[in-house]
């Protein structure tokens, strides 16, 4: 898990519902890292 790269996203999404958090981190992961799997 790319915690170092996604530290900001993880903190930013910490208040979002689990399902929404997973969807957002999946979408943002692909945008930022080109293939991060939530």
N, CA, C and O of each residue as an XYZ file, in Angstrom:
152
protein
N       0.845     -1.202      0.000
C       0.000      0.000      0.000
C       0.877      1.247      0.000
O       1.818      1.357      0.786
N       0.564      2.166     -0.871
C       1.400      3.355     -1.022
C       0.994      4.442     -0.029
O       0.481      5.492     -0.416
N       1.228      4.179      1.241
C       0.797      5.117      2.278
C       1.533      6.446      2.171
O       0.935      7.504      2.362
N       2.810      6.396      1.871
C       3.584      7.629      1.763
C       3.053      8.538      0.666
O       2.935      9.749      0.850
N       2.733      7.934     -0.487
C       2.261      8.719     -1.622
C       0.837      9.213     -1.425
O       0.469     10.276     -1.925
N       0.038      8.446     -0.701
C      -1.380      8.775     -0.566
C      -1.729      9.296      0.827
O      -2.898      9.315      1.214
N      -0.706      9.718      1.579
C      -0.938     10.183      2.947
C      -1.996     11.278      2.997
O      -2.888     11.245      3.844
N      -1.899     12.243      2.094
C      -2.854     13.355      2.065
C      -4.251     12.848      1.748
O      -5.222     13.262      2.381
N      -4.359     11.947      0.763
C      -5.662     11.404      0.384
C      -6.278     10.610      1.540
O      -7.470     10.736      1.819
N      -5.466      9.803      2.200
C      -5.970      8.998      3.313
C      -6.521      9.897      4.414
O      -7.610      9.651      4.932
N      -5.777     10.933      4.772
C      -6.234     11.858      5.805
C      -7.467     12.633      5.356
O      -8.405     12.841      6.126
N      -7.445     13.056      4.091
C      -8.547     13.846      3.555
C      -9.832     13.032      3.473
O     -10.925     13.576      3.631
N      -9.704     11.727      3.226
C     -10.875     10.863      3.073
C     -11.298     10.201      4.385
O     -12.267      9.442      4.415
N     -10.578     10.487      5.462
C     -10.834      9.798      6.727
C     -12.232     10.064      7.278
O     -12.742      9.286      8.083
N     -12.848     11.158      6.846
C     -14.185     11.504      7.341
C     -15.300     11.060      6.405
O     -16.475     11.318      6.662
N     -14.930     10.396      5.326
C     -15.906      9.955      4.339
C     -16.373      8.542      4.688
O     -15.624      7.765      5.280
N     -17.598      8.217      4.324
C     -18.119      6.872      4.570
C     -17.243      5.825      3.873
O     -16.697      6.097      2.804
N     -17.101      4.626      4.466
C     -16.223      3.586      3.923
C     -16.402      3.325      2.436
O     -15.416      3.261      1.701
N     -17.628      3.174      1.982
C     -17.865      2.883      0.568
C     -17.418      4.045     -0.313
O     -16.783      3.844     -1.348
N     -17.753      5.248      0.104
C     -17.377      6.439     -0.646
C     -15.864      6.628     -0.609
O     -15.254      7.001     -1.611
N     -15.263      6.369      0.546
C     -13.812      6.466      0.696
C     -13.109      5.530     -0.279
O     -12.148      5.917     -0.943
N     -13.597      4.295     -0.357
C     -12.997      3.322     -1.262
C     -13.137      3.766     -2.711
O     -12.196      3.647     -3.495
N     -14.311      4.277     -3.067
C     -14.548      4.734     -4.436
C     -13.634      5.914     -4.771
O     -13.034      5.952     -5.846
N     -13.531      6.867     -3.861
C     -12.718      8.056     -4.103
C     -11.235      7.717     -4.164
O     -10.530      8.197     -5.051
N     -10.754      6.901     -3.236
C      -9.333      6.570     -3.241
C      -8.975      5.738     -4.462
O      -7.854      5.820     -4.964
N      -9.930      4.928     -4.946
C      -9.709      4.162     -6.170
C      -9.569      5.111     -7.359
O      -8.647      4.981     -8.163
N     -10.484      6.056     -7.460
C     -10.463      7.013     -8.574
C      -9.241      7.920     -8.497
O      -8.565      8.133     -9.504
N      -8.953      8.451     -7.323
C      -7.809      9.343     -7.151
C      -6.503      8.588     -7.333
O      -5.538      9.122     -7.881
N      -6.475      7.330     -6.867
C      -5.272      6.520     -7.014
C      -4.890      6.345     -8.470
O      -3.720      6.481     -8.829
N      -5.873      6.043     -9.316
C      -5.601      5.905    -10.742
C      -5.158      7.228    -11.341
O      -4.289      7.257    -12.212
N      -5.746      8.320    -10.882
C      -5.385      9.631    -11.403
C      -3.967     10.029    -11.012
O      -3.234     10.587    -11.828
N      -3.573      9.747     -9.767
C      -2.279     10.196     -9.273
C      -1.155      9.217     -9.585
O      -0.043      9.626     -9.921
N      -1.444      7.928     -9.473
C      -0.391      6.928     -9.578
C      -0.549      6.000    -10.779
O       0.277      5.115    -11.001
N      -1.608      6.207    -11.546
C      -1.807      5.447    -12.775
C      -2.079      3.971    -12.577
O      -1.884      3.192    -13.509
N      -2.524      3.554    -11.397
C      -2.820      2.141    -11.227
C      -2.871      1.705     -9.776
O      -2.767      0.511     -9.491
N      -3.029      2.638     -8.855
C      -3.149      2.274     -7.448
C      -4.467      1.560     -7.205
O      -5.517      2.026     -7.647
N      -4.422      0.425     -6.502
C      -5.642     -0.334     -6.231
C      -6.085     -0.098     -4.791
O      -5.372     -0.453     -3.852
N      -7.254      0.496     -4.620
C      -7.758      0.802     -3.282
C      -8.097     -0.485     -2.533
O      -8.538     -0.433     -1.385
